[in-house]
Structures are given as structure tokens and as C-alpha cells.
Amino acid sequence: MGAELVPISQKEMVEKMNAADKGQAREVARKWIDEAEGIKLEIERKMYGYYPKSKVEIKGFMAVHYDAILDIATLGRYSPFIEKAIEMMRIRPQDKILDLGTGTGRNACLMMKYLSKDGKLIGIDISEEMISQFQKKCAKFPNAKIVNARADQSLLFREKFDKVFISFVLHGFPQNIREKVIKNVFEVLKNGGVFFILDYNEFDKDLMPFYLRILFKLIECPYAFDFIEKDWKKILAKSGYKDFQEHIFFDYIRLLKAKKITTI
């Protein structure tokens, strides 16, 4: 990524903008900003690790006690919420499922209840603490396993999946990385397979009730603030997804369903 991202100079950008109409000028400026941001991210990754502003890559104490913290923070509402969301995925007994950022395995175990011995679930995560908890929670399911891997890197699976699920992870990446994850998922889905994104809905945070707006700013990473402004159906459509469906929870959370449909 770093070697290929060579931004145009400010002088060159101005020259191109002067020679273009307003629409082209905006496109030139956007590309210049994206390239500069890409180089900045590459430098940060080398200096500090992956995405230092993100709060979705959880390790240490938070990872070990993640489920308990989540239950306390949501006043016990997370369990019925996630059970309903997974029910809406309409998992078939023979489905092959990929769970990105699977975490402790809590969600994976719920999905496994719908699968038969012919079904299969693979979770991926990078936190050793999370992986350890997944292995303990899902030990009774021989057709569930976890792999130490990143969703923002090529998903090197030999098989294709019927469903891919990602829960409250996508908002924690910079936009160019989110788009990479979306493309990675498209590559591992079967034709007719479905991508489920459980995350924030599109909304204006300034219109939230005051107490929710303050809470959102306190608990969320900077990447989340632009995530909620994006038209995700349009972004997904550009990568080839179709047949969108959605269900809104609590006004600000959405289960978005996108299908891979390709023609030969």
C-alpha cells in the first residue's frame, strides 16, 4: 500500500482543478485527499500498529471481560437484541457462515444453534484473548472454528460461504479499509450469498437527543463519525451487491442485508 500511494503535489492539483469543471475539480481534490490519507494511515500503522484511532480492535482487560462489560453497558438489552438480529439472518441448517471480528464467540454460538452437522461456521479475529474465549464457548460445536486473521486483508479460504456476518466492526475502520473489507467479502461469498452488516444506521448525530449524542461521542472512535454519514447501499452497490434489505433497531442501529448476484 505504501509504495503505490504517491500523492500529486499541491501545485499539480491546483493546475488540474483550474483546467477542469467543478465536478472534475471535486473528483481531483477527493482523490488527492484519499491518497494523502492513505499514506498517513500507512505511517501510523508502521509506528503504532493497526488503526490507532479505532476502538474495535480490543485486547487486554476489555477483551477478557468483553461480554460482561457489554451486558452492563446495555443494561441487559444486548442479548435479546443480538438474538433477534441473528434470527433475522434466516440461517439454514447446511449454511457455511463466515463471522468477521467474531470476538468471544457469543454471536457464533447463537448462529450454531441453527446449523446441522452439515453446516459450518468460521470466525476470524486478531485478539488472542478473544480467540481463547471463542474456543471455550464454542467447544461443543465441532463444526465451528476460529482463525487468527484480519478482515482487511485477503481472506484466503478455499471454500465459498453462504453468509458473511460482521457486527459493530466496520464502523471502526477508515473508509478505504471498509471498502477493502467489503470487496474481500464479495470474493468469498457464493453467488447468491448474503452479506449481513450489523452496525450503526445512517443518521445525523446532531439530531440525536442530547444525552445520546454525548454518549456516542464519548464511547465511539473518530472513524464512526463519518460512517454514519455514508450511503452504504450505494457503496455496496458499487462493489457488486444487490437486493438490499434492512431492519432498524433502536433508531440508530441497522441490520443491512446485501446479496452477491453475478451473471455468467
Secondary structure, 3 states (H helix, E strand, C coil): CCCCCCCCCHHHHHHHHHHCCHHHHHHHHHHHHHHHHHHHHHHHHHHHCCCCCCCCCCCHHHHHCHHHHHHHHCCCCHHHHHHHHHHCCCCCCCCEEEEECCCCCHHHHHHHCCCCCCCEEEEEECCHHHHHHHHHHCCCCCCEEEEECCCCCCCCCCCCEEEEEEECCHHHCCHHHHHHHHHHHHHHEEEEEEEEEEEECCCCHHHCCHHHHHHHHHHCCHHHHHHCCCCHHHHHHHCCEEEEEEEEECCCEEEEEEEECCCC
